[in-house]
Amino acid sequence: AERRLPGEVETLRRINADIKKLRPTDPRSGAAYAALNRRFHAAIRKMAKSPAIAERQTITVAMVDFLIEQTHGFRGQMQTATEEHGEIIRHIARGEAVEARQCIERHIADTRIAAARGIASTRGVARRAATQGLRANTVSARAP
């Protein structure tokens, strides 16, 4: 927040406004959201002007994006993410570095939790499918 340059906050606002325009009911919105979200986080990394932060965030965002895409997809994240992005933007615009960092950390934690829930639900589906498959095989093996 303290290192922001003129125009960087506007870039964040434009990206977040583009995310808000997406409709979760549109099947293409998940991929569009993922691309815009990567742009948003890239703009944050650029604004931070810290190679260490940039490296950590690049790895974290890529990992979490991969997990979300493989489990429940991005469409369920859009509203929460835009609200969290908006809060981050407000603090950056005001130069409130501590508050911006806290919001970013909360956003990352919330996204990780969403990814973990997606993994857990996927495991449950896989377990049920495997159990049903075993039952079907057992029943068919007993059939005359």
C-alpha positions as protocol buffer text, in pm:
chain_id: "A"
residue {
  index: 1
  type: ALA
  ca { x: 0 y: 0 z: 0 }
}
residue {
  index: 2
  type: GLU
  ca { x: 283 y: 237 z: 83 }
}
residue {
  index: 3
  type: ARG
  ca { x: 471 y: 161 z: -241 }
}
residue {
  index: 4
  type: ARG
  ca { x: 180 y: 196 z: -481 }
}
residue {
  index: 5
  type: LEU
  ca { x: 221 y: 414 z: -786 }
}
residue {
  index: 6
  type: PRO
  ca { x: -43 y: 634 z: -945 }
}
residue {
  index: 7
  type: GLY
  ca { x: -267 y: 420 z: -1161 }
}
residue {
  index: 8
  type: GLU
  ca { x: -198 y: 91 z: -983 }
}
residue {
  index: 9
  type: VAL
  ca { x: -505 y: 119 z: -763 }
}
residue {
  index: 10
  type: GLU
  ca { x: -716 y: 196 z: -1071 }
}
residue {
  index: 11
  type: THR
  ca { x: -578 y: -117 z: -1238 }
}
residue {
  index: 12
  type: LEU
  ca { x: -692 y: -324 z: -939 }
}
residue {
  index: 13
  type: ARG
  ca { x: -1034 y: -160 z: -948 }
}
residue {
  index: 14
  type: ARG
  ca { x: -1077 y: -229 z: -1321 }
}
residue {
  index: 15
  type: ILE
  ca { x: -980 y: -594 z: -1284 }
}
residue {
  index: 16
  type: ASN
  ca { x: -1214 y: -639 z: -989 }
}
residue {
  index: 17
  type: ALA
  ca { x: -1495 y: -465 z: -1181 }
}
residue {
  index: 18
  type: ASP
  ca { x: -1438 y: -711 z: -1468 }
}
residue {
  index: 19
  type: ILE
  ca { x: -1464 y: -1000 z: -1222 }
}
residue {
  index: 20
  type: LYS
  ca { x: -1793 y: -857 z: -1086 }
}
residue {
  index: 21
  type: LYS
  ca { x: -1937 y: -856 z: -1439 }
}
residue {
  index: 22
  type: LEU
  ca { x: -1897 y: -1235 z: -1467 }
}
residue {
  index: 23
  type: ARG
  ca { x: -2206 y: -1449 z: -1411 }
}
residue {
  index: 24
  type: PRO
  ca { x: -2154 y: -1768 z: -1209 }
}
residue {
  index: 25
  type: THR
  ca { x: -2426 y: -1938 z: -1416 }
}
residue {
  index: 26
  type: ASP
  ca { x: -2220 y: -1897 z: -1734 }
}
residue {
  index: 27
  type: PRO
  ca { x: -2002 y: -2207 z: -1780 }
}
residue {
  index: 28
  type: ARG
  ca { x: -1724 y: -1991 z: -1930 }
}
residue {
  index: 29
  type: SER
  ca { x: -1709 y: -1767 z: -1626 }
}
residue {
  index: 30
  type: GLY
  ca { x: -1483 y: -2002 z: -1428 }
}
residue {
  index: 31
  type: ALA
  ca { x: -1200 y: -1977 z: -1679 }
}
residue {
  index: 32
  type: ALA
  ca { x: -1253 y: -1602 z: -1719 }
}
residue {
  index: 33
  type: TYR
  ca { x: -1247 y: -1558 z: -1341 }
}
residue {
  index: 34
  type: ALA
  ca { x: -925 y: -1759 z: -1310 }
}
residue {
  index: 35
  type: ALA
  ca { x: -754 y: -1540 z: -1572 }
}
residue {
  index: 36
  type: LEU
  ca { x: -873 y: -1215 z: -1413 }
}
residue {
  index: 37
  type: ASN
  ca { x: -782 y: -1337 z: -1067 }
}
residue {
  index: 38
  type: ARG
  ca { x: -428 y: -1413 z: -1186 }
}
residue {
  index: 39
  type: ARG
  ca { x: -409 y: -1060 z: -1331 }
}
residue {
  index: 40
  type: PHE
  ca { x: -532 y: -913 z: -1002 }
}
residue {
  index: 41
  type: HIS
  ca { x: -272 y: -1098 z: -799 }
}
residue {
  index: 42
  type: ALA
  ca { x: 3 y: -1016 z: -1052 }
}
residue {
  index: 43
  type: ALA
  ca { x: -85 y: -647 z: -1011 }
}
residue {
  index: 44
  type: ILE
  ca { x: -59 y: -684 z: -632 }
}
residue {
  index: 45
  type: ARG
  ca { x: 282 y: -853 z: -669 }
}
residue {
  index: 46
  type: LYS
  ca { x: 404 y: -576 z: -897 }
}
residue {
  index: 47
  type: MET
  ca { x: 281 y: -312 z: -655 }
}
residue {
  index: 48
  type: ALA
  ca { x: 460 y: -477 z: -361 }
}
residue {
  index: 49
  type: LYS
  ca { x: 796 y: -434 z: -533 }
}
residue {
  index: 50
  type: SER
  ca { x: 932 y: -723 z: -327 }
}
residue {
  index: 51
  type: PRO
  ca { x: 1084 y: -1026 z: -501 }
}
residue {
  index: 52
  type: ALA
  ca { x: 1030 y: -1243 z: -191 }
}
residue {
  index: 53
  type: ILE
  ca { x: 659 y: -1156 z: -171 }
}
residue {
  index: 54
  type: ALA
  ca { x: 620 y: -1196 z: -545 }
}
residue {
  index: 55
  type: GLU
  ca { x: 776 y: -1542 z: -542 }
}
residue {
  index: 56
  type: ARG
  ca { x: 570 y: -1665 z: -245 }
}
residue {
  index: 57
  type: GLN
  ca { x: 246 y: -1530 z: -383 }
}
residue {
  index: 58
  type: THR
  ca { x: 309 y: -1663 z: -733 }
}
residue {
  index: 59
  type: ILE
  ca { x: 358 y: -2014 z: -596 }
}
residue {
  index: 60
  type: THR
  ca { x: 62 y: -1991 z: -357 }
}
residue {
  index: 61
  type: VAL
  ca { x: -179 y: -1854 z: -619 }
}
residue {
  index: 62
  type: ALA
  ca { x: -75 y: -2117 z: -875 }
}
residue {
  index: 63
  type: MET
  ca { x: -114 y: -2399 z: -622 }
}
residue {
  index: 64
  type: VAL
  ca { x: -452 y: -2284 z: -494 }
}
residue {
  index: 65
  type: ASP
  ca { x: -582 y: -2213 z: -846 }
}
residue {
  index: 66
  type: PHE
  ca { x: -483 y: -2566 z: -950 }
}
residue {
  index: 67
  type: LEU
  ca { x: -660 y: -2720 z: -650 }
}
residue {
  index: 68
  type: ILE
  ca { x: -976 y: -2515 z: -703 }
}
residue {
  index: 69
  type: GLU
  ca { x: -988 y: -2599 z: -1072 }
}
residue {
  index: 70
  type: GLN
  ca { x: -943 y: -2970 z: -1000 }
}
residue {
  index: 71
  type: THR
  ca { x: -1214 y: -2981 z: -735 }
}
residue {
  index: 72
  type: HIS
  ca { x: -1506 y: -2740 z: -735 }
}
residue {
  index: 73
  type: GLY
  ca { x: -1408 y: -2477 z: -991 }
}
residue {
  index: 74
  type: PHE
  ca { x: -1397 y: -2102 z: -959 }
}
residue {
  index: 75
  type: ARG
  ca { x: -1758 y: -2006 z: -1015 }
}
residue {
  index: 76
  type: GLY
  ca { x: -1849 y: -2042 z: -647 }
}
residue {
  index: 77
  type: GLN
  ca { x: -1566 y: -1809 z: -543 }
}
residue {
  index: 78
  type: MET
  ca { x: -1650 y: -1504 z: -749 }
}
residue {
  index: 79
  type: GLN
  ca { x: -1869 y: -1305 z: -512 }
}
residue {
  index: 80
  type: THR
  ca { x: -1655 y: -1369 z: -204 }
}
residue {
  index: 81
  type: ALA
  ca { x: -1335 y: -1295 z: -392 }
}
residue {
  index: 82
  type: THR
  ca { x: -1460 y: -965 z: -536 }
}
residue {
  index: 83
  type: GLU
  ca { x: -1572 y: -855 z: -189 }
}
residue {
  index: 84
  type: GLU
  ca { x: -1232 y: -946 z: -44 }
}
residue {
  index: 85
  type: HIS
  ca { x: -1053 y: -784 z: -338 }
}
residue {
  index: 86
  type: GLY
  ca { x: -1260 y: -468 z: -281 }
}
residue {
  index: 87
  type: GLU
  ca { x: -1154 y: -453 z: 82 }
}
residue {
  index: 88
  type: ILE
  ca { x: -788 y: -501 z: -15 }
}
residue {
  index: 89
  type: ILE
  ca { x: -817 y: -225 z: -277 }
}
residue {
  index: 90
  type: ARG
  ca { x: -975 y: 18 z: -28 }
}
residue {
  index: 91
  type: HIS
  ca { x: -687 y: -27 z: 217 }
}
residue {
  index: 92
  type: ILE
  ca { x: -423 y: 3 z: -54 }
}
residue {
  index: 93
  type: ALA
  ca { x: -588 y: 320 z: -188 }
}
residue {
  index: 94
  type: ARG
  ca { x: -579 y: 472 z: 161 }
}
residue {
  index: 95
  type: GLY
  ca { x: -214 y: 370 z: 211 }
}
residue {
  index: 96
  type: GLU
  ca { x: -311 y: 141 z: 500 }
}
residue {
  index: 97
  type: ALA
  ca { x: -36 y: -118 z: 463 }
}
residue {
  index: 98
  type: VAL
  ca { x: -108 y: -317 z: 780 }
}
residue {
  index: 99
  type: GLU
  ca { x: -478 y: -344 z: 706 }
}
residue {
  index: 100
  type: ALA
  ca { x: -415 y: -432 z: 340 }
}
residue {
  index: 101
  type: ARG
  ca { x: -175 y: -707 z: 441 }
}
residue {
  index: 102
  type: GLN
  ca { x: -426 y: -846 z: 693 }
}
residue {
  index: 103
  type: CYS
  ca { x: -696 y: -851 z: 424 }
}
residue {
  index: 104
  type: ILE
  ca { x: -462 y: -1023 z: 179 }
}
residue {
  index: 105
  type: GLU
  ca { x: -369 y: -1284 z: 438 }
}
residue {
  index: 106
  type: ARG
  ca { x: -739 y: -1342 z: 519 }
}
residue {
  index: 107
  type: HIS
  ca { x: -818 y: -1367 z: 145 }
}
residue {
  index: 108
  type: ILE
  ca { x: -544 y: -1627 z: 96 }
}
residue {
  index: 109
  type: ALA
  ca { x: -660 y: -1822 z: 401 }
}
residue {
  index: 110
  type: ASP
  ca { x: -1025 y: -1814 z: 285 }
}
residue {
  index: 111
  type: THR
  ca { x: -923 y: -1933 z: -61 }
}
residue {
  index: 112
  type: ARG
  ca { x: -715 y: -2215 z: 86 }
}
residue {
  index: 113
  type: ILE
  ca { x: -1012 y: -2319 z: 301 }
}
residue {
  index: 114
  type: ALA
  ca { x: -1237 y: -2320 z: -7 }
}
residue {
  index: 115
  type: ALA
  ca { x: -981 y: -2535 z: -189 }
}
residue {
  index: 116
  type: ALA
  ca { x: -959 y: -2774 z: 108 }
}
residue {
  index: 117
  type: ARG
  ca { x: -1339 y: -2803 z: 118 }
}
residue {
  index: 118
  type: GLY
  ca { x: -1340 y: -2875 z: -253 }
}
residue {
  index: 119
  type: ILE
  ca { x: -1083 y: -3150 z: -205 }
}
residue {
  index: 120
  type: ALA
  ca { x: -1280 y: -3297 z: 85 }
}
residue {
  index: 121
  type: SER
  ca { x: -1603 y: -3298 z: -115 }
}
residue {
  index: 122
  type: THR
  ca { x: -1425 y: -3457 z: -412 }
}
residue {
  index: 123
  type: ARG
  ca { x: -1288 y: -3729 z: -184 }
}
residue {
  index: 124
  type: GLY
  ca { x: -1638 y: -3794 z: -55 }
}
residue {
  index: 125
  type: VAL
  ca { x: -1772 y: -3831 z: -408 }
}
residue {
  index: 126
  type: ALA
  ca { x: -1485 y: -4062 z: -502 }
}
residue {
  index: 127
  type: ARG
  ca { x: -1540 y: -4271 z: -187 }
}
residue {
  index: 128
  type: ARG
  ca { x: -1912 y: -4304 z: -255 }
}
residue {
  index: 129
  type: ALA
  ca { x: -1847 y: -4398 z: -618 }
}
residue {
  index: 130
  type: ALA
  ca { x: -1590 y: -4656 z: -517 }
}
residue {
  index: 131
  type: THR
  ca { x: -1821 y: -4801 z: -252 }
}
residue {
  index: 132
  type: GLN
  ca { x: -2112 y: -4818 z: -496 }
}
residue {
  index: 133
  type: GLY
  ca { x: -1883 y: -4981 z: -752 }
}
residue {
  index: 134
  type: LEU
  ca { x: -1774 y: -5243 z: -501 }
}
residue {
  index: 135
  type: ARG
  ca { x: -2135 y: -5314 z: -407 }
}
residue {
  index: 136
  type: ALA
  ca { x: -2233 y: -5343 z: -773 }
}
residue {
  index: 137
  type: ASN
  ca { x: -1947 y: -5584 z: -838 }
}
residue {
  index: 138
  type: THR
  ca { x: -2039 y: -5792 z: -534 }
}
residue {
  index: 139
  type: VAL
  ca { x: -2404 y: -5809 z: -638 }
}
residue {
  index: 140
  type: SER
  ca { x: -2319 y: -5898 z: -999 }
}
residue {
  index: 141
  type: ALA
  ca { x: -2073 y: -6164 z: -885 }
}
residue {
  index: 142
  type: ARG
  ca { x: -2350 y: -6332 z: -683 }
}
residue {
  index: 143
  type: ALA
  ca { x: -2602 y: -6319 z: -966 }
}
residue {
  index: 144
  type: PRO
  ca { x: -2663 y: -6651 z: -1148 }
}
